[in-house]
Amino acid sequence: MKIIKIGRDTNSTILLDHEMISRHHAILRIYGTGKIELISMGANGTKLNGILVRPNVVYKIKRSDMISFAGKYQLD
């Protein structure tokens, strides 16, 4: 399993340097089987395909999904 940490913290895999991004904003877990999970931990919101996700809940995602962080950055 590969873990991708997203946030403002300098130890993040994907560093997003903006005051609206939490230090530890989200985690993506990518499994060898191709399964991908998103866990949001940011105070300013993470959206999956335009819908706000709840913090600390595991969401299964597909490669075609759009993820946005604090309305500032997107992963597609």
N, C-alpha and C positions, 0 to 999 in steps of 0.2 A: 504494500500500500504506500502511495506517495501522499504526503501531507503538504499542502500549500497554505501558508499563513499570509493573510492579507491585512494590512493596516499601516499605521504611522510608525510603529516600532521599528528600529533599525535592524532587528533580527527577522523581520518579515521576509517571506519569499518574494512577495509583490509589495513593494513599498509605495504607498500613496501619501504623499506629503501635502496634506491639506487639513486645516483646523476642523473641518466637519467629519473627518475620518477618525475613528477611534484608534488607539494604539494597537489594539487587538480587535479588528473589526469583523473578520470572518475567517473561516477555515474551509478549504476544499479538500476532501479525501477522495483520492482516485485509486481504485482497486485494480489489480491485475486482470480481473474479469471484464473491466470496462465500466463497471458501476461507479457513479460519481455522486458524492453527497456534499451538501452545503450546510454549514452551521454559521448563523449570524450571531455576532456578539456585540455589534456596534450600537451605540446609543442613538445615532442619527439615522438609522434605518438601512436596510438592505432590501432590494426588490428583486423578485424572480418573475421575469416576463411581465413587468409592470405592477406586480402585486406585492405589497409589503409583507415580508415574512416575519414570523415571531422569533425573538431572540432565543438562543439555546435549544432550538428544535432542529432535528435533522430532516433535511429535505432532499429527496432523490431528484437529481437533475439529469438532463440529456445534453449532449454536445450542442444541440441546436438552441438551447435555452439562453436567454439574455439575463445577465445579472448586473445590477447597478448598486453602487455604494454611495449612500448619503446624497444621492442625486447629482453626484459630481463625476463619477467614473463608471465605465461599463466594461464588462467582459462578455464576449460573444464567441 
